[in-house]
Amino acid sequence: QVQLVESGGGLVQAGGSLRLSCAASRRTFSTYAMGWFRQAPGKEREFVAAISWGGGTTYYADSVKGRFTISRDNAKSTGYLQMNSLKPEDTAVYYCAAGQSSSRLRIDQCDYWGQGTQVTVSS
């Protein structure tokens, strides 16, 4: 069992930046692909970014490509999502998740989820 805890959310003006962190409870985190997903009010949860277990491969949704960067530090059992040039449409609850995947991590492949952290971008 791996517990994931997100942090770093908050309120920011459009154009600003935030860095989300996802701390895992077990070193086995390093054997899982990791992803960030988000859910806005009234909308389905959607993919944002994912990274392979070793950190060598990353994937991004088209809506965040060039603005967000996913990374991980397996020595610290922690993943990150650096969010720059934030837009009001990025407002959502952001979740980190871990699972097994040889390509882009899908929601149905995620075995573990964090509780979510709110990101609000004001215009």
C-alpha positions in Angstrom: 0.0 0.0 0.0 1.3 3.4 -0.9 -0.1 6.6 0.6 0.2 9.8 -1.4 -0.1 13.3 0.0 -0.2 16.4 -2.2 0.8 19.9 -1.1 1.5 23.2 -2.7 -1.9 24.2 -4.0 -3.3 27.7 -3.4 -4.7 30.9 -4.9 -2.6 32.6 -7.6 -3.2 35.3 -10.2 -3.2 34.4 -13.9 0.3 34.2 -15.2 1.7 33.1 -11.9 3.3 29.9 -10.8 2.8 27.1 -8.3 4.7 23.9 -7.5 2.8 20.9 -6.4 4.5 18.1 -4.4 3.3 14.5 -4.0 5.0 12.7 -1.1 4.8 8.9 -1.0 4.8 6.8 2.1 6.9 3.9 0.8 10.1 3.6 -1.2 8.3 1.3 -3.6 6.9 4.5 -5.1 10.0 4.4 -7.2 8.7 1.3 -9.0 5.5 3.0 -10.1 4.7 5.4 -12.9 3.3 8.7 -11.5 0.7 11.0 -12.8 -1.1 14.3 -12.1 -4.8 14.6 -12.8 -7.3 17.4 -12.2 -11.0 17.8 -11.7 -12.8 21.1 -12.1 -16.3 21.6 -10.7 -18.9 19.8 -12.8 -16.3 18.2 -15.0 -14.7 14.7 -15.2 -11.3 14.1 -13.9 -8.7 14.6 -16.6 -5.1 13.7 -17.3 -2.5 16.5 -16.8 0.9 14.9 -16.9 2.7 11.6 -16.2 6.2 10.4 -15.7 7.8 6.9 -15.9 9.0 5.1 -12.9 12.6 6.1 -13.6 11.8 9.7 -14.7 13.1 9.3 -18.2 9.8 9.6 -20.0 7.2 12.3 -19.6 3.8 12.9 -21.0 1.6 16.0 -21.0 -1.9 17.0 -22.0 -1.9 19.4 -24.9 -3.6 22.1 -22.7 -0.5 22.2 -20.3 2.3 21.4 -22.7 5.1 24.0 -22.5 3.7 25.5 -19.2 3.8 22.5 -16.8 6.7 20.3 -15.9 6.5 16.9 -14.1 9.4 15.5 -12.3 10.2 13.1 -9.5 12.9 12.4 -6.9 12.8 8.7 -6.1 15.4 9.1 -3.4 12.9 11.3 -1.6 9.8 9.3 -2.8 8.4 12.6 -4.0 6.9 13.8 -7.3 6.4 17.3 -8.4 4.4 19.4 -10.9 5.8 22.8 -11.7 3.0 25.0 -13.1 3.9 28.2 -14.9 1.9 30.7 -16.8 -1.2 29.6 -15.0 -4.6 30.4 -16.5 -8.1 30.6 -14.9 -9.0 27.4 -16.8 -6.3 25.6 -14.8 -8.5 26.0 -11.7 -9.3 22.5 -10.3 -8.5 20.0 -7.6 -5.2 18.4 -8.5 -4.5 14.8 -7.7 -1.4 12.7 -7.9 -1.6 9.0 -8.5 0.7 6.0 -9.0 0.2 2.9 -11.0 1.8 0.5 -13.5 2.0 1.6 -17.1 4.5 1.2 -19.9 3.1 4.4 -21.6 1.0 7.3 -20.6 -0.6 6.6 -17.2 -4.4 6.3 -17.5 -6.9 6.9 -14.7 -7.9 3.2 -14.8 -4.3 2.2 -14.3 -3.8 4.1 -11.1 -3.6 2.0 -8.0 -3.1 4.8 -5.5 -4.4 8.3 -5.2 -3.8 11.3 -3.1 -6.5 13.4 -1.4 -6.1 16.3 -3.8 -5.0 19.9 -3.5 -7.0 22.9 -4.7 -5.5 25.2 -7.3 -7.4 28.4 -8.0 -6.2 30.9 -10.7 -7.8 34.3 -10.6 -8.1 36.5 -13.7 
